[in-house]
Amino acid sequence: MDTDTPVNFKEVIVKTVDGDSIRGKINMGLEERVSDLFTKVETQFVILFGVSHKGGHNKTLFINKRNIIYVEPV
């Protein structure tokens, strides 16, 4: 694990193609804007932490960027 990478969480709402709205926290790392995670970072997945979804609490979800309609910072 890289201990030099900063942990900088932002709360977001993710709307997926199947109609789910998922609220959680996303680690911004070195990026300044949420949009930078989608335009500058080349990973296929976004990781959300602290998610309450489908009866579970404090979940971690890996969401494929192709399944996201929009991401709204809270």
Backbone torsions as a table, in degrees:
resi	resn	phi	psi	omega
1	MET	NA	136.8	-179.8
2	ASP	-84.0	110.5	-177.5
3	THR	-83.0	-6.5	179.8
4	ASP	-87.1	-13.5	179.8
5	THR	-77.2	124.6	-178.2
6	PRO	-69.8	151.0	174.3
7	VAL	-103.9	116.1	-176.1
8	ASN	-137.9	95.1	-175.7
9	PHE	-88.4	141.2	170.9
10	LYS	-126.9	140.8	176.5
11	GLU	-84.8	134.7	-177.3
12	VAL	-138.9	162.5	168.7
13	ILE	-116.9	126.9	-179.7
14	VAL	-109.3	126.6	175.4
15	LYS	-102.8	124.0	-176.5
16	THR	-104.1	165.4	-177.1
17	VAL	-63.5	-22.6	178.9
18	ASP	-88.8	6.9	174.3
19	GLY	96.2	-4.9	179.0
20	ASP	-71.3	142.6	167.6
21	SER	-113.2	118.5	-174.0
22	ILE	-118.2	125.3	179.4
23	ARG	-106.6	130.6	179.4
24	GLY	-168.5	-170.4	-179.3
25	LYS	-111.9	142.4	-180.0
26	ILE	-122.8	138.2	178.6
27	ASN	-83.4	118.5	-178.6
28	MET	-77.1	-20.7	-178.2
29	GLY	59.1	-123.6	-178.9
30	LEU	-91.6	-5.1	-176.3
31	GLU	-80.3	149.1	-178.6
32	GLU	-93.1	-32.5	-176.4
33	ARG	-120.4	149.7	177.7
34	VAL	-58.8	-39.1	-179.3
35	SER	-61.4	-27.4	178.6
36	ASP	-62.5	-29.6	178.7
37	LEU	-66.1	-21.8	-178.7
38	PHE	-101.7	-21.3	-177.4
39	THR	-107.0	-28.1	-176.4
40	LYS	-106.2	-29.5	-177.3
41	VAL	-92.7	128.7	-171.7
42	GLU	-92.7	8.9	178.6
43	THR	-71.4	151.5	-177.0
44	GLN	-82.0	-22.0	-174.4
45	PHE	-118.1	150.6	171.2
46	VAL	-110.1	137.7	-178.6
47	ILE	-108.0	123.9	176.3
48	LEU	-108.7	136.2	178.7
49	PHE	-113.9	158.8	174.8
50	GLY	63.3	35.6	-175.6
51	VAL	-91.0	133.8	167.7
52	SER	-104.5	115.3	-172.2
53	HIS	-155.6	132.4	176.9
54	LYS	49.3	49.5	174.2
55	GLY	85.0	-8.7	178.6
56	GLY	-101.2	155.4	179.9
57	HIS	-125.6	147.5	178.2
58	ASN	57.3	40.2	179.8
59	LYS	-81.6	161.4	169.3
60	THR	-116.1	125.2	-179.2
61	LEU	-119.4	138.7	173.0
62	PHE	-106.5	114.2	-174.7
63	ILE	-114.1	126.2	177.2
64	ASN	-67.1	130.0	-177.8
65	LYS	-58.8	-27.6	179.5
66	ARG	-68.0	-17.5	-179.1
67	ASN	-97.2	9.9	-177.3
68	ILE	-105.8	129.2	175.1
69	ILE	-85.7	-49.3	176.5
70	TYR	-154.3	162.7	174.2
71	VAL	-128.4	127.6	-178.1
72	GLU	-117.3	118.8	173.7
73	PRO	-65.1	141.2	-178.8
74	VAL	-91.3	NA	NA
